[in-house]
Amino acid sequence: MSARVRIAEGHDVAAELASLHQWLAREDALRGRVRIEQRPIGAEHMGALADTLVVAVGSGGAGAVLARSVSVWLQQRRSDVTVEVTSPTGDKVSVTARRVPDAQAVIETVLHPPAVSRDPDNGQ
């Protein structure tokens, strides 16, 4: 299972992506689990575009480490940057640097949504 972390907005998306990639690669729990996803080259572009990281978050708490690490990285930004995190199930959340008081909690809600109780009598 993989989560996607995309630099949705920022002054220099490529530099921000490289910074976040290096930051996450230093996390012991994420080492070897983070890669840059290249988008196909469009006719209007001169080279491959990269704005997304793919992070293997299977079991073992990697999702919580990812949420905490992205949150701390965002706090270190000097310019506005927006990160969009997509869970393995496709749920998304966007967080903008310096605009969310608890980015970690917001990111964790998409990576670890609360369990939905099901009523066995209704099949729900």
C-alpha positions in Angstrom: 0.0 0.0 0.0 1.3 3.4 -1.0 0.4 7.0 -0.1 1.1 9.8 -2.4 2.5 13.1 -1.3 2.2 15.9 -3.9 3.6 19.4 -3.8 0.4 21.1 -5.0 1.5 24.7 -4.8 4.7 26.5 -4.0 7.3 29.0 -5.3 9.6 26.3 -6.7 7.7 22.9 -6.8 10.8 21.0 -8.0 13.0 22.3 -5.2 10.3 21.7 -2.6 9.8 18.1 -3.8 13.5 17.5 -3.6 13.7 18.9 -0.1 10.7 16.8 1.1 12.2 13.7 -0.6 15.5 14.2 1.2 13.7 14.9 4.5 11.6 11.7 4.3 14.5 9.6 3.2 16.3 10.4 6.5 13.4 8.9 8.5 14.5 5.4 9.6 10.9 4.0 9.3 10.6 5.4 5.7 14.1 4.6 4.5 13.8 2.8 1.1 10.1 3.4 1.0 10.1 6.8 -0.7 10.4 7.4 -4.4 9.7 10.3 -6.8 6.9 9.6 -9.3 7.6 11.0 -12.8 4.6 12.2 -14.8 4.5 11.6 -18.6 6.0 14.5 -20.6 3.4 16.6 -22.3 3.8 18.3 -25.6 4.1 21.7 -23.9 7.0 20.6 -21.6 10.7 20.2 -22.2 11.3 17.4 -19.7 9.6 15.0 -17.2 7.6 16.6 -14.5 7.9 15.5 -10.9 5.7 16.8 -8.2 4.7 13.6 -6.3 6.4 11.2 -3.9 5.1 7.7 -3.5 5.6 6.3 0.0 5.1 2.7 1.0 3.1 2.9 4.2 1.9 -0.7 4.7 2.0 -1.9 8.3 4.4 -1.0 11.1 3.4 2.6 11.7 4.9 4.1 8.6 1.8 6.2 8.0 2.1 7.9 11.4 5.8 8.5 10.7 4.9 10.0 7.3 2.3 12.3 8.9 4.6 13.5 11.6 7.5 14.0 9.3 5.6 16.0 6.6 4.1 18.1 9.4 7.6 19.0 10.8 8.9 19.6 7.2 6.0 22.0 6.6 6.8 23.9 9.8 10.3 24.4 8.5 9.2 26.1 5.2 10.0 29.8 4.8 7.6 30.3 1.9 4.1 29.1 1.3 3.8 25.6 0.1 0.8 23.3 -0.2 1.2 19.5 0.2 -1.6 17.1 -0.8 -1.5 13.7 0.8 -3.5 10.9 -0.8 -4.1 7.7 1.2 -3.9 4.2 -0.3 -7.7 4.2 -0.4 -7.8 7.5 -2.4 -8.8 9.9 0.4 -7.1 13.3 0.1 -6.1 16.2 2.3 -4.3 19.4 1.5 -2.1 21.2 4.0 -0.5 24.6 3.5 2.6 25.6 5.4 1.9 28.0 8.3 -1.8 27.8 7.8 -2.8 24.7 9.7 -2.0 24.6 13.4 -1.8 20.8 13.6 -0.8 19.5 10.2 0.1 16.1 11.6 -3.4 15.5 12.9 -5.0 16.5 9.6 -2.7 14.2 7.6 -3.3 11.3 10.0 -7.1 11.6 9.5 -6.6 10.7 5.8 -4.0 8.0 6.4 -5.8 6.5 9.4 -9.5 7.3 9.2 -11.6 6.4 12.2 -13.2 3.0 12.0 -16.8 2.9 10.9 -19.0 0.8 13.1 -21.2 -1.6 11.3 -24.5 -2.9 12.5 -24.6 -6.6 11.7 -28.4 -6.6 11.7 -28.6 -4.1 8.9 -25.6 -5.2 7.0 -24.1 -1.7 7.5 
